């Protein structure tokens, strides 16, 4: 809003095939051009976002189906009964 009020000089608006369309405040022209650019960018981005959302939802369903089809792991299969042997720290250090 401050930009619009600060730039009140009149400027001519024209497009090549249409010629001069009129005149408006410079700040208004810049803000309208920026808003149109944002809207066009959003419209071009929507199809990609919709496809990505569908792909993610489909992948989440596949993961849920795989997890429900997989048998539950027993605690013994996840954690070994005996602890792993430890390696002395001296064998890991380089010689001095």
C-alpha positions as CSV (number, residue, x, y, z in Angstrom):
1,X,0.0,0.0,0.0
2,X,2.9,2.4,0.8
3,X,4.4,1.6,-2.5
4,X,1.2,2.4,-4.3
5,X,0.8,5.7,-2.5
6,X,4.5,6.6,-3.0
7,X,4.4,6.1,-6.8
8,X,1.5,8.2,-8.0
9,X,3.0,9.4,-11.2
10,X,0.8,8.6,-14.2
11,X,2.1,6.1,-16.7
12,X,0.8,5.0,-20.1
13,X,-0.3,1.3,-20.3
14,X,0.2,-0.3,-23.7
15,X,0.5,-3.7,-25.2
16,X,2.0,-4.3,-28.6
17,X,-1.0,-5.7,-30.5
18,X,-3.5,-3.5,-28.8
19,X,-1.8,-0.2,-28.7
20,X,-2.3,2.2,-25.8
21,X,-4.9,0.9,-23.3
22,X,-4.9,3.9,-21.0
23,X,-3.0,5.4,-18.1
24,X,-2.8,4.7,-14.4
25,X,-0.6,5.3,-11.4
26,X,2.8,3.7,-11.7
27,X,2.5,2.0,-8.3
28,X,-0.9,0.5,-9.3
29,X,0.5,-0.8,-12.6
30,X,3.5,-2.5,-10.8
31,X,1.3,-4.1,-8.1
32,X,-1.2,-5.3,-10.6
33,X,1.5,-6.8,-12.8
34,X,3.0,-8.5,-9.7
35,X,-0.4,-9.9,-8.6
36,X,-1.0,-11.2,-12.2
37,X,2.4,-12.9,-12.2
38,X,1.7,-14.6,-8.9
39,X,-1.7,-15.8,-10.0
40,X,-0.3,-17.2,-13.3
41,X,2.4,-19.0,-11.4
42,X,-0.1,-20.5,-9.0
43,X,-2.3,-21.7,-11.9
44,X,0.7,-23.3,-13.5
45,X,1.8,-25.0,-10.3
46,X,-1.6,-26.5,-9.4
47,X,-1.5,-29.5,-11.7
48,X,1.9,-30.5,-10.5
49,X,0.8,-30.2,-6.8
50,X,-2.3,-32.3,-7.5
51,X,-0.3,-35.1,-9.2
52,X,2.3,-35.1,-6.3
53,X,-0.5,-35.2,-3.7
54,X,-2.1,-38.2,-5.5
55,X,1.3,-40.0,-5.8
56,X,2.0,-39.4,-2.1
57,X,-1.4,-40.7,-1.0
58,X,-1.0,-43.8,-3.3
59,X,2.5,-44.5,-1.7
60,X,1.1,-44.1,1.8
61,X,-1.6,-46.7,1.0
62,X,1.0,-49.1,-0.4
63,X,3.1,-48.7,2.7
64,X,0.1,-49.4,4.9
65,X,-0.8,-52.4,2.9
66,X,2.8,-53.8,3.1
67,X,2.9,-53.2,6.8
68,X,-0.4,-54.9,7.5
69,X,0.7,-57.9,5.3
70,X,4.0,-58.3,7.0
71,X,3.9,-60.6,10.1
72,X,4.7,-58.9,13.4
73,X,8.3,-59.5,14.4
74,X,8.9,-61.2,17.7
75,X,11.2,-59.4,20.2
76,X,13.7,-62.3,20.0
77,X,14.1,-61.8,16.2
78,X,14.7,-58.1,16.7
79,X,17.1,-58.3,19.7
80,X,19.7,-61.1,19.8
81,X,19.8,-63.2,22.9
82,X,23.5,-62.7,23.5
83,X,25.2,-59.3,23.3
84,X,27.6,-58.7,20.4
85,X,31.3,-59.1,21.4
86,X,33.2,-55.8,21.9
87,X,36.5,-55.0,20.2
88,X,39.2,-53.7,22.5
89,X,39.9,-50.0,21.8
90,X,43.6,-50.6,21.4
91,X,43.1,-52.6,18.2
92,X,41.3,-49.6,16.6
93,X,44.0,-47.0,17.4
94,X,46.9,-46.6,15.0
95,X,50.4,-47.4,16.4
96,X,52.3,-44.6,18.0
